[in-house]
Amino acid sequence: IEYIRSYYFNKVEYARFTSSLGKFVGFTQYGLKQADYWNSDTSYLAQLNAEKERYCLHNIGIWFSNI
């Protein structure tokens, strides 16, 4: 299971957080700057890493039980 949070502007993805990497990756010039800024905030990264357990792992059992 992987938690992904993507950021878009005008249908172009400029940054993405993935729980497998545990950090942000930028895809545009602006996204690279934002990713560096967000990666420097360790409390924000810890919060997003906890989202995997809070949201994904909690709901996976519910989703598979409905199949």
N, CA, C and O atoms as a Maestro MAE file, in Angstrom:
{
 s_m_m2io_version
 :::
 2.0.0
}

f_m_ct {
 s_m_title
 :::
 protein
 m_atom[268] {
  # First column is atom index #
  i_m_mmod_type
  r_m_x_coord
  r_m_y_coord
  r_m_z_coord
  i_m_residue_number
  s_m_chain_name
  s_m_pdb_residue_name
  s_m_pdb_atom_name
  i_m_atomic_number
  :::
  1 25 0.855 -1.171 0.000 1 A "ILE " " N  " 7
  2 3 0.000 0.000 0.000 1 A "ILE " " CA " 6
  3 2 0.898 1.229 0.000 1 A "ILE " " C  " 6
  4 15 1.896 1.293 0.718 1 A "ILE " " O  " 8
  5 25 0.520 2.200 -0.821 2 A "GLU " " N  " 7
  6 3 1.291 3.434 -0.916 2 A "GLU " " CA " 6
  7 2 0.346 4.625 -0.872 2 A "GLU " " C  " 6
  8 15 -0.680 4.641 -1.552 2 A "GLU " " O  " 8
  9 25 0.695 5.610 -0.076 3 A "TYR " " N  " 7
  10 3 -0.057 6.852 0.013 3 A "TYR " " CA " 6
  11 2 0.603 7.860 -0.911 3 A "TYR " " C  " 6
  12 15 1.802 8.116 -0.808 3 A "TYR " " O  " 8
  13 25 -0.188 8.436 -1.819 4 A "ILE " " N  " 7
  14 3 0.329 9.424 -2.777 4 A "ILE " " CA " 6
  15 2 -0.521 10.684 -2.686 4 A "ILE " " C  " 6
  16 15 -1.750 10.615 -2.710 4 A "ILE " " O  " 8
  17 25 0.131 11.825 -2.581 5 A "ARG " " N  " 7
  18 3 -0.554 13.117 -2.628 5 A "ARG " " CA " 6
  19 2 0.108 13.931 -3.727 5 A "ARG " " C  " 6
  20 15 1.296 14.245 -3.652 5 A "ARG " " O  " 8
  21 25 -0.671 14.268 -4.747 6 A "SER " " N  " 7
  22 3 -0.155 15.011 -5.899 6 A "SER " " CA " 6
  23 2 -0.698 16.427 -5.896 6 A "SER " " C  " 6
  24 15 -1.816 16.675 -5.443 6 A "SER " " O  " 8
  25 25 0.094 17.343 -6.399 7 A "TYR " " N  " 7
  26 3 -0.285 18.749 -6.500 7 A "TYR " " CA " 6
  27 2 -0.248 19.158 -7.968 7 A "TYR " " C  " 6
  28 15 0.742 18.936 -8.665 7 A "TYR " " O  " 8
  29 25 -1.349 19.760 -8.426 8 A "TYR " " N  " 7
  30 3 -1.510 20.133 -9.830 8 A "TYR " " CA " 6
  31 2 -1.815 21.619 -9.952 8 A "TYR " " C  " 6
  32 15 -2.403 22.230 -9.059 8 A "TYR " " O  " 8
  33 25 -1.399 22.182 -11.084 9 A "PHE " " N  " 7
  34 3 -1.796 23.528 -11.484 9 A "PHE " " CA " 6
  35 2 -1.980 23.504 -12.993 9 A "PHE " " C  " 6
  36 15 -1.072 23.115 -13.728 9 A "PHE " " O  " 8
  37 25 -3.165 23.923 -13.459 10 A "ASN " " N  " 7
  38 3 -3.507 23.896 -14.886 10 A "ASN " " CA " 6
  39 2 -3.281 22.511 -15.500 10 A "ASN " " C  " 6
  40 15 -2.714 22.383 -16.585 10 A "ASN " " O  " 8
  41 25 -3.732 21.489 -14.789 11 A "LYS " " N  " 7
  42 3 -3.657 20.090 -15.233 11 A "LYS " " CA " 6
  43 2 -2.236 19.554 -15.372 11 A "LYS " " C  " 6
  44 15 -2.030 18.517 -16.002 11 A "LYS " " O  " 8
  45 25 -1.262 20.238 -14.799 12 A "VAL " " N  " 7
  46 3 0.135 19.793 -14.828 12 A "VAL " " CA " 6
  47 2 0.558 19.487 -13.393 12 A "VAL " " C  " 6
  48 15 0.458 20.341 -12.512 12 A "VAL " " O  " 8
  49 25 1.028 18.274 -13.171 13 A "GLU " " N  " 7
  50 3 1.496 17.895 -11.847 13 A "GLU " " CA " 6
  51 2 2.860 18.539 -11.594 13 A "GLU " " C  " 6
  52 15 3.802 18.353 -12.365 13 A "GLU " " O  " 8
  53 25 2.946 19.300 -10.501 14 A "TYR " " N  " 7
  54 3 4.216 19.973 -10.216 14 A "TYR " " CA " 6
  55 2 4.940 19.377 -9.018 14 A "TYR " " C  " 6
  56 15 6.142 19.597 -8.872 14 A "TYR " " O  " 8
  57 25 4.254 18.629 -8.153 15 A "ALA " " N  " 7
  58 3 4.911 17.998 -7.011 15 A "ALA " " CA " 6
  59 2 4.096 16.806 -6.542 15 A "ALA " " C  " 6
  60 15 2.884 16.746 -6.749 15 A "ALA " " O  " 8
  61 25 4.784 15.849 -5.900 16 A "ARG " " N  " 7
  62 3 4.108 14.646 -5.413 16 A "ARG " " CA " 6
  63 2 4.813 14.148 -4.157 16 A "ARG " " C  " 6
  64 15 6.041 14.147 -4.067 16 A "ARG " " O  " 8
  65 25 3.993 13.722 -3.184 17 A "PHE " " N  " 7
  66 3 4.500 13.035 -2.008 17 A "PHE " " CA " 6
  67 2 4.127 11.569 -2.130 17 A "PHE " " C  " 6
  68 15 2.971 11.245 -2.405 17 A "PHE " " O  " 8
  69 25 5.088 10.680 -1.930 18 A "THR " " N  " 7
  70 3 4.804 9.250 -1.897 18 A "THR " " CA " 6
  71 2 5.329 8.686 -0.588 18 A "THR " " C  " 6
  72 15 6.426 9.025 -0.144 18 A "THR " " O  " 8
  73 25 4.530 7.823 0.022 19 A "SER " " N  " 7
  74 3 4.937 7.254 1.299 19 A "SER " " CA " 6
  75 2 6.078 6.265 1.138 19 A "SER " " C  " 6
  76 15 6.799 6.005 2.101 19 A "SER " " O  " 8
  77 25 6.264 5.706 -0.050 20 A "SER " " N  " 7
  78 3 7.382 4.776 -0.244 20 A "SER " " CA " 6
  79 2 8.724 5.512 -0.200 20 A "SER " " C  " 6
  80 15 9.711 4.965 0.292 20 A "SER " " O  " 8
  81 25 8.767 6.740 -0.706 21 A "LEU " " N  " 7
  82 3 9.983 7.551 -0.606 21 A "LEU " " CA " 6
  83 2 10.045 8.305 0.716 21 A "LEU " " C  " 6
  84 15 11.125 8.535 1.262 21 A "LEU " " O  " 8
  85 25 8.879 8.687 1.224 22 A "GLY " " N  " 7
  86 3 8.824 9.450 2.463 22 A "GLY " " CA " 6
  87 2 9.190 10.902 2.297 22 A "GLY " " C  " 6
  88 15 9.537 11.575 3.268 22 A "GLY " " O  " 8
  89 25 9.114 11.401 1.056 23 A "LYS " " N  " 7
  90 3 9.441 12.804 0.809 23 A "LYS " " CA " 6
  91 2 8.733 13.269 -0.461 23 A "LYS " " C  " 6
  92 15 8.125 12.481 -1.186 23 A "LYS " " O  " 8
  93 25 8.833 14.579 -0.706 24 A "PHE " " N  " 7
  94 3 8.257 15.182 -1.901 24 A "PHE " " CA " 6
  95 2 9.245 15.127 -3.056 24 A "PHE " " C  " 6
  96 15 10.460 15.179 -2.865 24 A "PHE " " O  " 8
  97 25 8.696 15.021 -4.251 25 A "VAL " " N  " 7
  98 3 9.487 15.079 -5.477 25 A "VAL " " CA " 6
  99 2 8.846 16.149 -6.359 25 A "VAL " " C  " 6
  100 15 7.628 16.160 -6.535 25 A "VAL " " O  " 8
  101 25 9.654 17.040 -6.909 26 A "GLY " " N  " 7
  102 3 9.157 18.089 -7.787 26 A "GLY " " CA " 6
  103 2 9.358 17.726 -9.246 26 A "GLY " " C  " 6
  104 15 10.330 17.058 -9.598 26 A "GLY " " O  " 8
  105 25 8.429 18.173 -10.105 27 A "PHE " " N  " 7
  106 3 8.491 17.869 -11.527 27 A "PHE " " CA " 6
  107 2 8.690 19.105 -12.395 27 A "PHE " " C  " 6
  108 15 9.100 18.990 -13.550 27 A "PHE " " O  " 8
  109 25 8.407 20.273 -11.856 28 A "THR " " N  " 7
  110 3 8.620 21.523 -12.579 28 A "THR " " CA " 6
  111 2 9.579 22.386 -11.760 28 A "THR " " C  " 6
  112 15 9.957 22.020 -10.647 28 A "THR " " O  " 8
  113 25 9.964 23.516 -12.311 29 A "GLN " " N  " 7
  114 3 10.869 24.408 -11.582 29 A "GLN " " CA " 6
  115 2 10.224 24.860 -10.275 29 A "GLN " " C  " 6
  116 15 10.868 24.856 -9.226 29 A "GLN " " O  " 8
  117 25 8.958 25.248 -10.342 30 A "TYR " " N  " 7
  118 3 8.241 25.649 -9.134 30 A "TYR " " CA " 6
  119 2 8.086 24.465 -8.186 30 A "TYR " " C  " 6
  120 15 8.237 24.616 -6.974 30 A "TYR " " O  " 8
  121 25 7.784 23.281 -8.733 31 A "GLY " " N  " 7
  122 3 7.619 22.089 -7.918 31 A "GLY " " CA " 6
  123 2 8.883 21.673 -7.193 31 A "GLY " " C  " 6
  124 15 8.819 21.175 -6.069 31 A "GLY " " O  " 8
  125 25 10.028 21.871 -7.822 32 A "LEU " " N  " 7
  126 3 11.296 21.559 -7.166 32 A "LEU " " CA " 6
  127 2 11.529 22.454 -5.950 32 A "LEU " " C  " 6
  128 15 12.007 21.995 -4.913 32 A "LEU " " O  " 8
  129 25 11.185 23.737 -6.086 33 A "LYS " " N  " 7
  130 3 11.344 24.661 -4.967 33 A "LYS " " CA " 6
  131 2 10.390 24.310 -3.828 33 A "LYS " " C  " 6
  132 15 10.772 24.321 -2.658 33 A "LYS " " O  " 8
  133 25 9.140 24.000 -4.187 34 A "GLN " " N  " 7
  134 3 8.159 23.621 -3.178 34 A "GLN " " CA " 6
  135 2 8.559 22.324 -2.498 34 A "GLN " " C  " 6
  136 15 8.423 22.202 -1.281 34 A "GLN " " O  " 8
  137 25 9.048 21.356 -3.256 35 A "ALA " " N  " 7
  138 3 9.457 20.069 -2.687 35 A "ALA " " CA " 6
  139 2 10.601 20.268 -1.696 35 A "ALA " " C  " 6
  140 15 10.604 19.655 -0.629 35 A "ALA " " O  " 8
  141 25 11.566 21.110 -2.031 36 A "ASP " " N  " 7
  142 3 12.661 21.400 -1.102 36 A "ASP " " CA " 6
  143 2 12.137 22.031 0.187 36 A "ASP " " C  " 6
  144 15 12.576 21.682 1.283 36 A "ASP " " O  " 8
  145 25 11.207 22.950 0.045 37 A "TYR " " N  " 7
  146 3 10.631 23.610 1.218 37 A "TYR " " CA " 6
  147 2 9.863 22.614 2.084 37 A "TYR " " C  " 6
  148 15 10.054 22.571 3.299 37 A "TYR " " O  " 8
  149 25 8.991 21.808 1.459 38 A "TRP " " N  " 7
  150 3 8.196 20.831 2.217 38 A "TRP " " CA " 6
  151 2 9.079 19.749 2.833 38 A "TRP " " C  " 6
  152 15 8.803 19.295 3.943 38 A "TRP " " O  " 8
  153 25 10.134 19.328 2.136 39 A "ASN " " N  " 7
  154 3 11.028 18.299 2.672 39 A "ASN " " CA " 6
  155 2 11.842 18.799 3.861 39 A "ASN " " C  " 6
  156 15 12.316 18.000 4.668 39 A "ASN " " O  " 8
  157 25 12.006 20.107 3.974 40 A "SER " " N  " 7
  158 3 12.748 20.654 5.115 40 A "SER " " CA " 6
  159 2 11.899 20.686 6.383 40 A "SER " " C  " 6
  160 15 12.439 20.861 7.475 40 A "SER " " O  " 8
  161 25 10.593 20.523 6.262 41 A "ASP " " N  " 7
  162 3 9.679 20.542 7.414 41 A "ASP " " CA " 6
  163 2 9.434 19.102 7.867 41 A "ASP " " C  " 6
  164 15 8.573 18.413 7.320 41 A "ASP " " O  " 8
  165 25 10.189 18.654 8.860 42 A "THR " " N  " 7
  166 3 10.109 17.248 9.283 42 A "THR " " CA " 6
  167 2 8.770 16.901 9.925 42 A "THR " " C  " 6
  168 15 8.316 15.761 9.823 42 A "THR " " O  " 8
  169 25 8.139 17.857 10.580 43 A "SER " " N  " 7
  170 3 6.844 17.568 11.194 43 A "SER " " CA " 6
  171 2 5.775 17.346 10.123 43 A "SER " " C  " 6
  172 15 4.893 16.505 10.300 43 A "SER " " O  " 8
  173 25 5.841 18.085 9.024 44 A "TYR " " N  " 7
  174 3 4.883 17.895 7.927 44 A "TYR " " CA " 6
  175 2 5.102 16.542 7.251 44 A "TYR " " C  " 6
  176 15 4.134 15.872 6.890 44 A "TYR " " O  " 8
  177 25 6.355 16.134 7.076 45 A "LEU " " N  " 7
  178 3 6.645 14.826 6.494 45 A "LEU " " CA " 6
  179 2 6.160 13.703 7.405 45 A "LEU " " C  " 6
  180 15 5.636 12.700 6.921 45 A "LEU " " O  " 8
  181 25 6.327 13.858 8.709 46 A "ALA " " N  " 7
  182 3 5.850 12.848 9.653 46 A "ALA " " CA " 6
  183 2 4.332 12.742 9.607 46 A "ALA " " C  " 6
  184 15 3.783 11.645 9.710 46 A "ALA " " O  " 8
  185 25 3.654 13.869 9.455 47 A "GLN " " N  " 7
  186 3 2.193 13.874 9.362 47 A "GLN " " CA " 6
  187 2 1.730 13.131 8.114 47 A "GLN " " C  " 6
  188 15 0.791 12.339 8.181 47 A "GLN " " O  " 8
  189 25 2.371 13.374 6.989 48 A "LEU " " N  " 7
  190 3 1.983 12.706 5.754 48 A "LEU " " CA " 6
  191 2 2.316 11.220 5.788 48 A "LEU " " C  " 6
  192 15 1.564 10.411 5.246 48 A "LEU " " O  " 8
  193 25 3.425 10.846 6.414 49 A "ASN " " N  " 7
  194 3 3.745 9.432 6.554 49 A "ASN " " CA " 6
  195 2 2.727 8.723 7.446 49 A "ASN " " C  " 6
  196 15 2.432 7.547 7.232 49 A "ASN " " O  " 8
  197 25 2.192 9.419 8.435 50 A "ALA " " N  " 7
  198 3 1.169 8.841 9.304 50 A "ALA " " CA " 6
  199 2 -0.162 8.684 8.579 50 A "ALA " " C  " 6
  200 15 -0.986 7.864 8.983 50 A "ALA " " O  " 8
  201 25 -0.389 9.451 7.518 51 A "GLU " " N  " 7
  202 3 -1.630 9.335 6.748 51 A "GLU " " CA " 6
  203 2 -1.786 7.949 6.138 51 A "GLU " " C  " 6
  204 15 -2.909 7.474 5.969 51 A "GLU " " O  " 8
  205 25 -0.694 7.303 5.810 52 A "LYS " " N  " 7
  206 3 -0.760 5.949 5.262 52 A "LYS " " CA " 6
  207 2 -1.427 5.012 6.263 52 A "LYS " " C  " 6
  208 15 -2.314 4.240 5.898 52 A "LYS " " O  " 8
  209 25 -1.010 5.076 7.506 53 A "GLU " " N  " 7
  210 3 -1.611 4.225 8.520 53 A "GLU " " CA " 6
  211 2 -3.026 4.661 8.857 53 A "GLU " " C  " 6
  212 15 -3.907 3.821 9.041 53 A "GLU " " O  " 8
  213 25 -3.251 5.964 8.940 54 A "ARG " " N  " 7
  214 3 -4.561 6.460 9.345 54 A "ARG " " CA " 6
  215 2 -5.616 6.225 8.272 54 A "ARG " " C  " 6
  216 15 -6.730 5.804 8.584 54 A "ARG " " O  " 8
  217 25 -5.284 6.487 7.033 55 A "TYR " " N  " 7
  218 3 -6.279 6.426 5.961 55 A "TYR " " CA " 6
  219 2 -6.214 5.121 5.182 55 A "TYR " " C  " 6
  220 15 -7.230 4.438 5.046 55 A "TYR " " O  " 8
  221 25 -5.055 4.762 4.673 56 A "CYS " " N  " 7
  222 3 -4.942 3.602 3.778 56 A "CYS " " CA " 6
  223 2 -5.143 2.283 4.510 56 A "CYS " " C  " 6
  224 15 -5.990 1.478 4.123 56 A "CYS " " O  " 8
  225 25 -4.373 2.062 5.560 57 A "LEU " " N  " 7
  226 3 -4.443 0.774 6.243 57 A "LEU " " CA " 6
  227 2 -5.784 0.560 6.928 57 A "LEU " " C  " 6
  228 15 -6.246 -0.574 7.053 57 A "LEU " " O  " 8
  229 25 -6.406 1.636 7.369 58 A "HIS " " N  " 7
  230 3 -7.731 1.526 7.988 58 A "HIS " " CA " 6
  231 2 -8.788 1.112 6.971 58 A "HIS " " C  " 6
  232 15 -9.640 0.275 7.270 58 A "HIS " " O  " 8
  233 25 -8.740 1.685 5.781 59 A "ASN " " N  " 7
  234 3 -9.795 1.465 4.789 59 A "ASN " " CA " 6
  235 2 -9.567 0.255 3.893 59 A "ASN " " C  " 6
  236 15 -10.505 -0.181 3.226 59 A "ASN " " O  " 8
  237 25 -8.375 -0.298 3.849 60 A "ILE " " N  " 7
  238 3 -8.123 -1.407 2.933 60 A "ILE " " CA " 6
  239 2 -8.970 -2.618 3.295 60 A "ILE " " C  " 6
  240 15 -9.450 -3.315 2.402 60 A "ILE " " O  " 8
  241 25 -9.164 -2.883 4.574 61 A "GLY " " N  " 7
  242 3 -10.024 -3.990 4.983 61 A "GLY " " CA " 6
  243 2 -11.467 -3.783 4.590 61 A "GLY " " C  " 6
  244 15 -12.161 -4.734 4.232 61 A "GLY " " O  " 8
  245 25 -11.918 -2.561 4.653 62 A "ILE " " N  " 7
  246 3 -13.298 -2.231 4.266 62 A "ILE " " CA " 6
  247 2 -13.483 -2.416 2.766 62 A "ILE " " C  " 6
  248 15 -14.488 -2.974 2.324 62 A "ILE " " O  " 8
  249 25 -12.513 -1.947 1.980 63 A "TRP " " N  " 7
  250 3 -12.626 -2.064 0.539 63 A "TRP " " CA " 6
  251 2 -12.620 -3.519 0.077 63 A "TRP " " C  " 6
  252 15 -13.398 -3.899 -0.797 63 A "TRP " " O  " 8
  253 25 -11.736 -4.335 0.669 64 A "PHE " " N  " 7
  254 3 -11.653 -5.736 0.240 64 A "PHE " " CA " 6
  255 2 -12.833 -6.551 0.736 64 A "PHE " " C  " 6
  256 15 -13.187 -7.547 0.105 64 A "PHE " " O  " 8
  257 25 -13.453 -6.168 1.840 65 A "SER " " N  " 7
  258 3 -14.612 -6.911 2.316 65 A "SER " " CA " 6
  259 2 -15.839 -6.677 1.431 65 A "SER " " C  " 6
  260 15 -16.769 -7.483 1.450 65 A "SER " " O  " 8
  261 25 -15.857 -5.605 0.669 66 A "ASN " " N  " 7
  262 3 -16.985 -5.304 -0.219 66 A "ASN " " CA " 6
  263 2 -16.878 -6.023 -1.563 66 A "ASN " " C  " 6
  264 15 -17.831 -6.002 -2.342 66 A "ASN " " O  " 8
  265 25 -15.754 -6.651 -1.847 67 A "ILE " " N  " 7
  266 3 -15.584 -7.308 -3.140 67 A "ILE " " CA " 6
  267 2 -16.286 -8.618 -3.169 67 A "ILE " " C  " 6
  268 15 -16.251 -9.315 -4.183 67 A "ILE " " O  " 8
  :::
 }
 m_bond[267] {
  # First column is bond index #
  i_m_from
  i_m_to
  i_m_order
  :::
  1 1 2 1
  2 2 3 1
  3 3 4 2
  4 3 5 1
  5 5 6 1
  6 6 7 1
  7 7 8 2
  8 7 9 1
  9 9 10 1
  10 10 11 1
  11 11 12 2
  12 11 13 1
  13 13 14 1
  14 14 15 1
  15 15 16 2
  16 15 17 1
  17 17 18 1
  18 18 19 1
  19 19 20 2
  20 19 21 1
  21 21 22 1
  22 22 23 1
  23 23 24 2
  24 23 25 1
  25 25 26 1
  26 26 27 1
  27 27 28 2
  28 27 29 1
  29 29 30 1
  30 30 31 1
  31 31 32 2
  32 31 33 1
  33 33 34 1
  34 34 35 1
  35 35 36 2
  36 35 37 1
  37 37 38 1
  38 38 39 1
  39 39 40 2
  40 39 41 1
  41 41 42 1
  42 42 43 1
  43 43 44 2
  44 43 45 1
  45 45 46 1
  46 46 47 1
  47 47 48 2
  48 47 49 1
  49 49 50 1
  50 50 51 1
  51 51 52 2
  52 51 53 1
  53 53 54 1
  54 54 55 1
  55 55 56 2
  56 55 57 1
  57 57 58 1
  58 58 59 1
  59 59 60 2
  60 59 61 1
  61 61 62 1
  62 62 63 1
  63 63 64 2
  64 63 65 1
  65 65 66 1
  66 66 67 1
  67 67 68 2
  68 67 69 1
  69 69 70 1
  70 70 71 1
  71 71 72 2
  72 71 73 1
  73 73 74 1
  74 74 75 1
  75 75 76 2
  76 75 77 1
  77 77 78 1
  78 78 79 1
  79 79 80 2
  80 79 81 1
  81 81 82 1
  82 82 83 1
  83 83 84 2
  84 83 85 1
  85 85 86 1
  86 86 87 1
  87 87 88 2
  88 87 89 1
  89 89 90 1
  90 90 91 1
  91 91 92 2
  92 91 93 1
  93 93 94 1
  94 94 95 1
  95 95 96 2
  96 95 97 1
  97 97 98 1
  98 98 99 1
  99 99 100 2
  100 99 101 1
  101 101 102 1
  102 102 103 1
  103 103 104 2
  104 103 105 1
  105 105 106 1
  106 106 107 1
  107 107 108 2
  108 107 109 1
  109 109 110 1
  110 110 111 1
  111 111 112 2
  112 111 113 1
  113 113 114 1
  114 114 115 1
  115 115 116 2
  116 115 117 1
  117 117 118 1
  118 118 119 1
  119 119 120 2
  120 119 121 1
  121 121 122 1
  122 122 123 1
  123 123 124 2
  124 123 125 1
  125 125 126 1
  126 126 127 1
  127 127 128 2
  128 127 129 1
  129 129 130 1
  130 130 131 1
  131 131 132 2
  132 131 133 1
  133 133 134 1
  134 134 135 1
  135 135 136 2
  136 135 137 1
  137 137 138 1
  138 138 139 1
  139 139 140 2
  140 139 141 1
  141 141 142 1
  142 142 143 1
  143 143 144 2
  144 143 145 1
  145 145 146 1
  146 146 147 1
  147 147 148 2
  148 147 149 1
  149 149 150 1
  150 150 151 1
  151 151 152 2
  152 151 153 1
  153 153 154 1
  154 154 155 1
  155 155 156 2
  156 155 157 1
  157 157 158 1
  158 158 159 1
  159 159 160 2
  160 159 161 1
  161 161 162 1
  162 162 163 1
  163 163 164 2
  164 163 165 1
  165 165 166 1
  166 166 167 1
  167 167 168 2
  168 167 169 1
  169 169 170 1
  170 170 171 1
  171 171 172 2
  172 171 173 1
  173 173 174 1
  174 174 175 1
  175 175 176 2
  176 175 177 1
  177 177 178 1
  178 178 179 1
  179 179 180 2
  180 179 181 1
  181 181 182 1
  182 182 183 1
  183 183 184 2
  184 183 185 1
  185 185 186 1
  186 186 187 1
  187 187 188 2
  188 187 189 1
  189 189 190 1
  190 190 191 1
  191 191 192 2
  192 191 193 1
  193 193 194 1
  194 194 195 1
  195 195 196 2
  196 195 197 1
  197 197 198 1
  198 198 199 1
  199 199 200 2
  200 199 201 1
  201 201 202 1
  202 202 203 1
  203 203 204 2
  204 203 205 1
  205 205 206 1
  206 206 207 1
  207 207 208 2
  208 207 209 1
  209 209 210 1
  210 210 211 1
  211 211 212 2
  212 211 213 1
  213 213 214 1
  214 214 215 1
  215 215 216 2
  216 215 217 1
  217 217 218 1
  218 218 219 1
  219 219 220 2
  220 219 221 1
  221 221 222 1
  222 222 223 1
  223 223 224 2
  224 223 225 1
  225 225 226 1
  226 226 227 1
  227 227 228 2
  228 227 229 1
  229 229 230 1
  230 230 231 1
  231 231 232 2
  232 231 233 1
  233 233 234 1
  234 234 235 1
  235 235 236 2
  236 235 237 1
  237 237 238 1
  238 238 239 1
  239 239 240 2
  240 239 241 1
  241 241 242 1
  242 242 243 1
  243 243 244 2
  244 243 245 1
  245 245 246 1
  246 246 247 1
  247 247 248 2
  248 247 249 1
  249 249 250 1
  250 250 251 1
  251 251 252 2
  252 251 253 1
  253 253 254 1
  254 254 255 1
  255 255 256 2
  256 255 257 1
  257 257 258 1
  258 258 259 1
  259 259 260 2
  260 259 261 1
  261 261 262 1
  262 262 263 1
  263 263 264 2
  264 263 265 1
  265 265 266 1
  266 266 267 1
  267 267 268 2
  :::
 }
}
